[in-house]
Structure formats: C-alpha cells, structure tokens
Amino acid sequence: MKHRFLAPVVFPIAVLLISHTPIQAQDNFSWKSVASLAANDQAEAGSTGDADPAQADSTTPTADFDGVAPLEGDGHGLWDSRCDACDPVDPRLLGMFVRSDTRFSKFISPMTNPVYFEDPRTLTEARLIYLRHKVPLAAGAGNLNVVALQVRAALTERLSIIATKDGFVTSTNALIDDGWADVNVGLKYNLFANAQTQTLLSGGVTFELPVGSTRTLQGTGDGLFHLYLTGGQEIAGGHWLSASGFLLPTNVTEESQIWYWSNHFDHELGSTGIYGLVEVNWYHWMRSGKGGIPGVEGGDLFNFGSTGVAGNDIVTGAFGIKFKPGERSEIGIAWELPLTAREDVLDNRLTVDWILRY
C-alpha cells in the first residue's frame, strides 16, 4: 500500500490569529462593597471634622452593575466580550484551553454531515460519534459502521482548534474494507457573536491528512482543504444553524471538488432538555477526478475522485432527537436518507453522538 502525506499549512494562520489578544475580563469582586467601605470612611472622617469635599469619589460605580465588576463591551456589537469562556476564575484545561462559551447554551450541535457541518460556537469538547451507514445495491450494498471521536479546544473566546475526522470503519460492502479513516484538523474563528439576539457567525479552515487505510478508500490524494462559514440564529424559541463550504483537494486527479450547504432546525419540547431536530444537506460536485467509480461519489465520508460526477447534486434529509441533561453534555440520535433520486453511496444512515463539554 502506498500512503502519501502533505504537512498541513493551516497552523501558521493560528499565529496571526492568536496575536489578536482577546479582551480580558475584570476581576470578579463587589463594587458595592468597595463603595460601602468608602462611604463609611467618609462618614467617619466627617464625624471628626476631617472630611475633604475635594476628595469625593466621582468614579465609584453605581448599583447598575448589580454587585459585580463590569466587563468591557455592551453585548450589542462585534466582539461582545461578555463571555463565560473567559471567566478568570475558571482554570484553563491542561493550562491551555478555555471553557466553552455558555452565552448560547440553548443551542444544540448539528448531527448530520458530521465532518463538515461545524457548530458556530466556541467550544471545548469531545464528541463521540457512531454511524451505521447502509450502501445502495448499485454501489456494492452492505453496511458501514464508523466509530469516531471529534475534539474541539478553545484557545481564546474566539479561536478554536478542531479535529473533525478520524476513527475506524468496519464494512460489509464489496468495495470498502475495514480500516482507519483519514484525519481532518484545523481552525475555527468566531467572527460575530451577539448574546442578546442569539446570533453567531464563524469561519475557518481544515486540512484532511491522507493517512487512512487505502483498503477503506481513505489515504488517497495529497490532502484536502475545507474552507467554510457557519452561523446560528435563535428564531421563535427554536434555532437555525447553517453552514456552507468548499472541499478543495490539492490533487484534483485523485479527488473531486465539492460545495455543500447544510441546515439544521431545532426546538426544545417545553423545558425538558429534549429537542426535536430536522436537517437538510445539499452536496454539489464542482469538478470530477480521474479515477474512482465512474459516476458515483462518496458524500461526506469518502472522496473517490470519480469521473463523470461534475454537476451532480445530492440532497439528504434527517430528523432526530437530542437530550441535554445540562449545559455540558448532549446525547443525540438522527436518521438520514436521500431526498433526491441520486443516492451514490447513501441508502440511509443512523447517527448517534454523545458530547461532553468543558
């Protein structure tokens, strides 16, 4: 077997982004206590005739701050710094990673298109994923079972490292054998966050390292860049997440170019922590490769580099349920199937995930 490696070039971008130092929160102490002590001192001075009117403190904060030191930012604009992820009393995980942003705690993460449909929030988490993927008869039939672990780690209130693809595949398909998946790593940067309107926009880049097993139809090409934008908005008590991106291989003869658009809609059932969700994914092939399976491509998990796929479109739909026992965890299940006549390698898919957040 032949494996080819191309070192990712995305990490130098991190140096530039990290140099944009995040806004630092004030120490968490009581301004009311300070004001009370100052008033007592002035009262004592006045009782002895030593009060100096010129010494009146015109800078003491008022009770409008509700007993805590104010943070910079007004919560209305770009770079709103009212961010729990930056709470100075919270220790950094492993001395490096800040807590997940809890200003958008009513959102839930998307389920389908798991490698590329990225949550726009700044998160530090581990996400365990299980997929049971049925392949149509025209693509060799059988089932794929995938177990993977995604990791996201917030370096600042805006910048995260993300690892969205890895894991092991077992297969009863005639074309795909058991083996390891490729590894996808990169960056996510929060461009806009407004906690009052519950609006988010993030962007980023990842690079897929072709280190998987070739017998599993992984480890092909010289790597693939994923450039994306992802956003979220609270609507009528529910939530809409939408992400779009380009999959751009460095070797266009062995892998195909793809554009996708993924959407997620959810609503909590009362205050139960149980959410109903619906998702739709649209995949459009922009450029064919020069190999693979003529006329058939691999969707979100595989990139065959097949001939005759440019201009093809596949739309999938999914419905599911998620349970949030608290702000730091999610458990979900979703059922996905094609909505178009074209299926390629997807007959249907069951996705189960379990998220633990810091």
C-alpha positions, 0 to 999 in steps of 0.5 A, spaced: 500 500 500 502 506 498 500 512 503 502 519 501 502 525 506 502 533 505 504 537 512 498 541 513 499 549 512 493 551 516 497 552 523 501 558 521 494 562 520 493 560 528 499 565 529 496 571 526 490 569 529 492 568 536 496 575 536 489 578 536 489 578 544 482 577 546 479 582 551 480 580 558 475 580 563 475 584 570 476 581 576 470 578 579 469 582 586 463 587 589 463 594 587 458 595 592 462 593 597 468 597 595 463 603 595 460 601 602 467 601 605 468 608 602 462 611 604 463 609 611 470 612 611 467 618 609 462 618 614 467 617 619 472 622 617 466 627 617 464 625 624 471 628 626 471 634 622 476 631 617 472 630 611 475 633 604 469 635 599 475 635 594 476 628 595 469 625 593 469 619 589 466 621 582 468 614 579 465 609 584 460 605 580 453 605 581 448 599 583 447 598 575 452 593 575 448 589 580 454 587 585 459 585 580 465 588 576 463 590 569 466 587 563 468 591 557 463 591 551 455 592 551 453 585 548 450 589 542 456 589 537 462 585 534 466 582 539 461 582 545 466 580 550 461 578 555 463 571 555 463 565 560 469 562 556 473 567 559 471 567 566 478 568 570 476 564 575 475 558 571 482 554 570 484 553 563 484 545 561 491 542 561 493 550 562 491 551 555 484 551 553 478 555 555 471 553 557 466 553 552 462 559 551 455 558 555 452 565 552 448 560 547 447 554 551 440 553 548 443 551 542 444 544 540 450 541 535 448 539 528 448 531 527 448 530 520 454 531 515 458 530 521 465 532 518 463 538 515 457 541 518 461 545 524 457 548 530 458 556 530 460 556 537 466 556 541 467 550 544 471 545 548 469 538 547 469 531 545 464 528 541 463 521 540 460 519 534 457 512 531 454 511 524 451 505 521 451 507 514 447 502 509 450 502 501 445 502 495 445 495 491 448 499 485 454 501 489 456 494 492 450 494 498 452 492 505 453 496 511 458 501 514 459 502 521 464 508 523 466 509 530 469 516 531 471 521 536 471 529 534 475 534 539 474 541 539 479 546 544 478 553 545 484 557 545 481 564 546 473 566 546 474 566 539 479 561 536 478 554 536 482 548 534 478 542 531 479 535 529 473 533 525 475 526 522 478 520 524 476 513 527 475 506 524 470 503 519 468 496 519 464 494 512 460 489 509 460 492 502 464 489 496 468 495 495 470 498 502 474 494 507 475 495 514 480 500 516 482 507 519 479 513 516 483 519 514 484 525 519 481 532 518 484 538 523 484 545 523 481 552 525 475 555 527 474 563 528 468 566 531 467 572 527 460 575 530 457 573 536 451 577 539 448 574 546 442 578 546 439 576 539 442 569 539 446 570 533 453 567 531 457 567 525 464 563 524 469 561 519 475 557 518 479 552 515 481 544 515 486 540 512 484 532 511 491 528 512 491 522 507 493 517 512 487 512 512 487 505 510 487 505 502 483 498 503 477 503 506 478 508 500 481 513 505 489 515 504 488 517 497 490 524 494 495 529 497 490 532 502 484 536 502 482 543 504 475 545 507 474 552 507 467 554 510 462 559 514 457 557 519 452 561 523 446 560 528 440 564 529 435 563 535 428 564 531 421 563 535 424 559 541 427 554 536 434 555 532 437 555 525 444 553 524 447 553 517 453 552 514 456 552 507 463 550 504 468 548 499 472 541 499 478 543 495 483 537 494 490 539 492 490 533 487 484 534 483 486 527 479 485 523 485 479 527 488 473 531 486 471 538 488 465 539 492 460 545 495 455 543 500 450 547 504 447 544 510 441 546 515 439 544 521 432 546 525 431 545 532 426 546 538 426 544 545 419 540 547 417 545 553 423 545 558 425 538 558 432 538 555 429 534 549 429 537 542 426 535 536 431 536 530 430 536 522 436 537 517 437 538 510 444 537 506 445 539 499 452 536 496 454 539 489 460 536 485 464 542 482 469 538 478 470 530 477 477 526 478 480 521 474 479 515 477 474 512 482 467 509 480 465 512 474 459 516 476 458 515 483 461 519 489 462 518 496 458 524 500 461 526 506 465 520 508 469 518 502 472 522 496 473 517 490 475 522 485 470 519 480 469 521 473 463 523 470 460 526 477 461 534 475 454 537 476 451 532 480 447 534 486 445 530 492 440 532 497 439 528 504 434 529 509 434 527 517 430 528 523 432 526 530 432 527 537 437 530 542 437 530 550 441 535 554 441 533 561 445 540 562 449 545 559 455 540 558 453 534 555 448 532 549 446 525 547 443 525 540 440 520 535 438 522 527 436 518 521 438 520 514 436 518 507 436 521 500 431 526 498 433 526 491 433 520 486 441 520 486 443 516 492 451 514 490 453 511 496 447 513 501 441 508 502 440 511 509 444 512 515 443 512 523 447 517 527 448 517 534 453 522 538 454 523 545 458 530 547 461 532 553 463 539 554 468 543 558 
